[in-house]
Amino acid sequence: MKKLFKSSLLLSACCLALLSCNKTRFYTNRLDGEDWSATELSVDGVSQSELPFWKLSECNPYKELCSGDWSNHHGGKSIFFWQLRESAKKFEISNQSSTTGNHDTDEAVMQCQFFSGIYDVVKRDKNEMEFTSTNTVGYPGKKVVLKLARGAHDHTH
């Protein structure tokens, strides 16, 4: 009986680990290879005037780093790595670009840098994602809200 209980416990742990990996992979697949537009980017309730848009490359989170372009409406772009983890309950952004002296690019790089950090996943629907954090590079201890909608951005802003 004791051996059966241990075997059952081990099998349950393996299934839970497999489901956790599958959930992370499932939600990564929802994000990667897509265009996403920020519908909200705020710090302690104050909205940012420049909302970024993302182009995320396709990736296998277990074999490579997932990357994306953080762009603004002026043509500026920053490269960042991103990752879903802890059964897709956490989302991490890490800026990978440096300033260049080009105003538009530097604006995108600095925004990406300030909003790099670890976020809690609040919503993860097929066409909308929402993340919150108090642990970003530029705003430690302040509540950051990032909401994204699937689809191409509007160049008219």
C-alpha positions as CSV (number, residue, x, y, z in Angstrom):
1,M,0.0,0.0,0.0
2,K,2.8,2.3,0.9
3,K,4.6,1.6,-2.4
4,L,1.4,2.2,-4.3
5,F,0.9,5.6,-2.5
6,K,4.5,6.6,-3.4
7,S,4.1,5.6,-7.0
8,S,0.8,7.5,-7.2
9,L,2.4,10.6,-5.7
10,L,5.3,10.4,-8.1
11,L,3.0,10.0,-11.1
12,S,0.9,13.0,-9.9
13,A,4.1,15.1,-9.6
14,C,5.2,14.1,-13.1
15,C,1.8,15.0,-14.6
16,L,1.7,18.3,-12.8
17,A,5.2,19.2,-14.1
18,L,4.2,18.1,-17.6
19,L,1.0,20.2,-17.4
20,S,3.0,23.2,-16.2
21,C,5.4,23.0,-19.1
22,N,2.5,22.5,-21.5
23,K,0.7,25.6,-20.1
24,T,3.8,27.7,-20.5
25,R,4.3,26.5,-24.0
26,F,0.6,27.0,-24.9
27,Y,0.6,30.6,-23.8
28,T,4.0,31.3,-25.4
29,N,2.6,30.1,-28.7
30,R,-0.3,32.5,-28.3
31,L,2.2,35.4,-28.0
32,D,5.0,34.5,-30.4
33,G,5.0,35.2,-34.1
34,E,2.4,37.9,-33.6
35,D,2.1,41.7,-33.6
36,W,0.8,43.2,-30.3
37,S,-0.2,46.8,-29.6
38,A,-0.2,48.3,-26.1
39,T,-3.7,49.6,-25.2
40,E,-2.5,50.7,-21.8
41,L,0.9,51.4,-20.3
42,S,0.7,53.2,-17.0
43,V,2.7,53.8,-13.8
44,D,0.7,54.3,-10.6
45,G,-2.4,55.1,-12.7
46,V,-0.6,57.7,-14.9
47,S,-0.8,56.6,-18.6
48,Q,2.2,56.9,-20.8
49,S,1.7,59.2,-23.8
50,E,3.7,56.9,-26.1
51,L,2.2,53.4,-26.4
52,P,4.5,50.8,-27.9
53,F,3.8,48.0,-30.3
54,W,5.6,44.7,-30.4
55,K,6.5,42.2,-33.1
56,L,7.4,38.9,-31.3
57,S,9.4,36.3,-33.1
58,E,8.4,32.7,-33.1
59,C,10.3,30.6,-30.5
60,N,10.5,27.5,-28.5
61,P,11.0,28.7,-24.9
62,Y,12.8,25.4,-24.0
63,K,15.4,25.7,-26.8
64,E,16.0,29.4,-27.3
65,L,15.5,32.9,-26.0
66,C,12.2,34.5,-27.2
67,S,12.8,38.0,-28.6
68,G,10.8,40.8,-29.9
69,D,10.9,44.4,-31.2
70,W,9.6,47.2,-28.9
71,S,8.7,49.9,-31.4
72,N,7.2,53.4,-31.2
73,H,5.1,55.4,-33.7
74,H,8.2,57.4,-34.8
75,G,10.1,54.4,-36.2
76,G,12.3,53.8,-33.1
77,K,12.9,50.2,-32.1
78,S,14.5,48.3,-29.3
79,I,15.1,44.5,-29.1
80,F,14.0,42.7,-25.9
81,F,13.9,39.1,-24.6
82,W,10.7,37.9,-23.1
83,Q,9.6,34.8,-21.2
84,L,6.5,33.3,-19.7
85,R,7.2,31.1,-16.7
86,E,5.7,29.5,-13.6
87,S,2.8,27.9,-15.6
88,A,2.4,31.2,-17.5
89,K,1.7,33.1,-14.3
90,K,4.8,35.3,-14.6
91,F,6.0,37.3,-17.6
92,E,9.5,38.8,-17.9
93,I,10.8,41.5,-20.3
94,S,14.5,42.3,-20.6
95,N,15.8,45.1,-22.8
96,Q,18.7,44.1,-25.1
97,S,19.4,47.4,-26.9
98,S,21.6,50.4,-26.2
99,T,21.0,54.0,-27.0
100,T,22.3,55.1,-30.4
101,G,22.1,58.9,-30.5
102,N,19.0,58.7,-32.8
103,H,16.1,60.4,-30.8
104,D,13.3,58.0,-32.0
105,T,15.4,54.8,-31.3
106,D,16.7,56.1,-28.0
107,E,13.1,56.9,-26.9
108,A,12.1,53.2,-27.7
109,V,15.2,51.8,-26.0
110,M,14.7,53.9,-22.8
111,Q,11.0,53.0,-22.6
112,C,11.8,49.3,-23.1
113,Q,14.5,49.5,-20.4
114,F,12.3,51.3,-17.9
115,F,9.5,48.8,-18.3
116,S,11.8,45.7,-18.3
117,G,11.1,43.5,-15.3
118,I,9.0,40.7,-13.9
119,Y,5.2,41.0,-14.3
120,D,2.3,39.0,-12.9
121,V,0.0,37.7,-15.7
122,V,-3.5,39.1,-15.0
123,K,-5.2,38.2,-18.3
124,R,-4.0,35.8,-21.1
125,D,-6.8,35.6,-23.7
126,K,-6.2,34.8,-27.3
127,N,-6.4,38.5,-28.4
128,E,-5.6,40.3,-25.1
129,M,-2.9,40.1,-22.5
130,E,-2.6,42.0,-19.3
131,F,0.4,42.2,-17.0
132,T,1.1,44.1,-13.7
133,S,4.3,44.7,-11.8
134,T,5.9,46.5,-9.0
135,N,9.3,45.1,-10.0
136,T,10.4,47.0,-13.1
137,V,13.9,48.6,-13.8
138,G,12.6,52.1,-14.1
139,Y,9.7,52.1,-11.6
140,P,10.6,49.8,-8.7
141,G,7.8,49.7,-6.1
142,K,5.3,51.5,-8.3
143,K,2.4,49.6,-9.9
144,V,2.9,49.2,-13.7
145,V,0.1,48.0,-15.9
146,L,0.7,46.8,-19.4
147,K,-2.3,45.7,-21.5
148,L,-1.8,44.4,-25.1
149,A,-4.1,43.6,-27.9
150,R,-3.3,41.3,-30.8
151,G,-2.9,43.0,-34.1
152,A,-1.0,45.5,-36.1
153,H,-0.5,49.0,-34.7
154,D,-2.0,52.2,-36.0
155,H,0.6,54.5,-37.6
156,T,-1.6,57.6,-37.3
157,H,-0.8,58.4,-33.6
